[in-house]
Amino acid sequence: MVLDMFESLLDELAKALEIEKLTPDENNSCIIKFENELEIQIEPLDTGSFLFINVDLGEMPPGRYREEVFREALKANGMETPRHGTFCYSDQSDHLMLYKLIPLQDITGERVAAFLTPFMEKAVKWKETLENNEVPVVDTMHTSGVPGGGMFGM
């Protein structure tokens, strides 16, 4: 039942984003590749209660730079809502990730698309800063959070 609901949600999301049909893979996950080279992973959690949305922001080499990036990520995680995602670190890949859990109750493709706008803005700003080997500064990393606005024209 969760798979049928997820496929239906992906159909609605594709329409809302005005992109090709989205389908889950063999792991019941869907990767959306955007023109800005970010890849968003979307999948329902095993519990069937939440939708997991994740983006990989890149490798975090050990050392002082990583510590400074983590300090800023923790500051961002402590900000008032809406935060447009939570930062975490993957030990397996040594990558910084940005994710969000969205309750599946009453979720629609349009609501997911509206969330993706500020989420992607935040991800793009952080990823670009990290690719330039700079430390993101939380005070300057705000997103518009304006429904219907933003870099994807939604």
SULWOCOR-V625059 format. One record per residue. N is the residue number from 0. RES is the residue in one letter. PHI is phi in whole degrees, -180 to 180 (NA if undefined). BURIAL is b if it has 9 or more other C-alpha atoms within 8 Angstrom, else e. D_CENTER is the distance of its C-alpha to the mean C-alpha in Angstrom with 1 decimal. Layout:
N;RES;PHI;BURIAL;D_CENTER / N;RES;PHI;BURIAL;D_CENTER
//
This chain:
0;M;NA;e;24.8 / 1;V;-64;e;21.1 / 2;L;-64;e;20.9 / 3;D;-60;e;22.6 / 4;M;-65;e;20.4 / 5;F;-65;b;17.2 / 6;E;-62;b;19.0 / 7;S;-65;e;20.0 / 8;L;-62;b;16.6 / 9;L;-64;b;15.5 / 10;D;-62;b;18.7 / 11;E;-63;b;18.0 / 12;L;-64;b;14.4 / 13;A;-60;b;16.1 / 14;K;-65;b;18.8 / 15;A;-65;b;16.7 / 16;L;-87;e;14.9 / 17;E;57;e;18.3 / 18;I;-128;e;17.5 / 19;E;-62;e;19.3 / 20;K;-54;e;19.4 / 21;L;-104;b;16.5 / 22;T;-134;e;18.0 / 23;P;-73;b;17.0 / 24;D;-88;e;18.4 / 25;E;-65;e;21.0 / 26;N;-97;e;18.6 / 27;N;62;b;17.3 / 28;S;-127;b;13.9 / 29;C;-135;b;12.6 / 30;I;-105;e;11.1 / 31;I;-108;b;10.6 / 32;K;-98;e;11.9 / 33;F;-98;e;11.9 / 34;E;-60;e;14.9 / 35;N;-81;e;13.4 / 36;E;75;e;13.1 / 37;L;-81;b;9.3 / 38;E;-119;b;8.7 / 39;I;-99;b;6.0 / 40;Q;-99;b;7.6 / 41;I;-129;b;8.6 / 42;E;-159;b;11.7 / 43;P;-78;b;14.0 / 44;L;-73;b;15.1 / 45;D;-55;e;18.8 / 46;T;-70;e;19.9 / 47;G;77;b;19.0 / 48;S;-100;b;17.9 / 49;F;-135;b;14.2 / 50;L;-101;b;11.3 / 51;F;-99;b;8.8 / 52;I;-120;b;5.2 / 53;N;-143;b;4.3 / 54;V;-138;b;4.6 / 55;D;-88;b;8.2 / 56;L;-96;b;9.5 / 57;G;121;b;13.0 / 58;E;-70;e;16.2 / 59;M;-117;e;17.6 / 60;P;-65;e;21.4 / 61;P;-64;e;23.6 / 62;G;124;e;25.5 / 63;R;-62;e;25.6 / 64;Y;-58;b;22.8 / 65;R;-61;b;20.3 / 66;E;-60;b;21.9 / 67;E;-68;b;21.4 / 68;V;-64;b;17.7 / 69;F;-63;e;17.3 / 70;R;-61;e;19.5 / 71;E;-68;b;17.4 / 72;A;-63;b;14.2 / 73;L;-65;b;16.4 / 74;K;-60;b;17.6 / 75;A;-62;b;14.2 / 76;N;-66;b;13.7 / 77;G;-90;e;17.1 / 78;M;-71;e;16.8 / 79;E;-67;e;17.7 / 80;T;-76;e;15.4 / 81;P;-83;e;13.5 / 82;R;-95;b;11.3 / 83;H;61;b;8.0 / 84;G;118;b;6.4 / 85;T;-124;b;8.6 / 86;F;-84;b;9.5 / 87;C;-147;e;11.4 / 88;Y;-122;e;13.7 / 89;S;-98;b;14.7 / 90;D;-64;e;18.5 / 91;Q;-63;e;18.8 / 92;S;-109;e;17.2 / 93;D;59;b;17.5 / 94;H;-115;b;14.0 / 95;L;-87;b;11.7 / 96;M;-124;b;8.2 / 97;L;-123;b;5.4 / 98;Y;-140;b;4.9 / 99;K;-150;b;6.4 / 100;L;-105;e;9.6 / 101;I;-115;e;11.1 / 102;P;-59;b;14.8 / 103;L;-76;b;16.1 / 104;Q;-63;e;19.2 / 105;D;61;e;19.8 / 106;I;-84;b;16.4 / 107;T;-133;b;16.7 / 108;G;-62;b;15.0 / 109;E;-66;b;15.6 / 110;R;-67;e;13.9 / 111;V;-65;b;10.7 / 112;A;-60;b;11.2 / 113;A;-64;b;12.1 / 114;F;-68;b;9.0 / 115;L;-62;e;6.9 / 116;T;-59;b;9.4 / 117;P;-69;b;9.1 / 118;F;-61;b;5.3 / 119;M;-68;e;6.2 / 120;E;-59;b;9.3 / 121;K;-63;b;8.4 / 122;A;-61;b;6.7 / 123;V;-62;b;9.9 / 124;K;-61;b;12.2 / 125;W;-67;b;11.5 / 126;K;-62;b;11.6 / 127;E;-62;e;14.7 / 128;T;-63;b;16.3 / 129;L;-66;b;15.9 / 130;E;-64;e;17.3 / 131;N;-90;e;20.2 / 132;N;56;e;20.9 / 133;E;-105;e;20.6 / 134;V;-94;b;19.4 / 135;P;-62;b;16.9 / 136;V;-110;e;18.7 / 137;V;-55;b;16.9 / 138;D;-61;e;19.6 / 139;T;-104;e;18.8 / 140;M;-105;b;15.0 / 141;H;-72;e;14.9 / 142;T;-107;e;13.1 / 143;S;-64;e;15.3 / 144;G;64;e;13.7 / 145;V;-89;e;16.4 / 146;P;-58;e;16.0 / 147;G;86;e;17.3 / 148;G;-114;b;16.9 / 149;G;103;b;14.8 / 150;M;-73;e;14.4 / 151;F;-104;e;14.1 / 152;G;70;e;17.1 / 153;M;-90;b;15.8
//
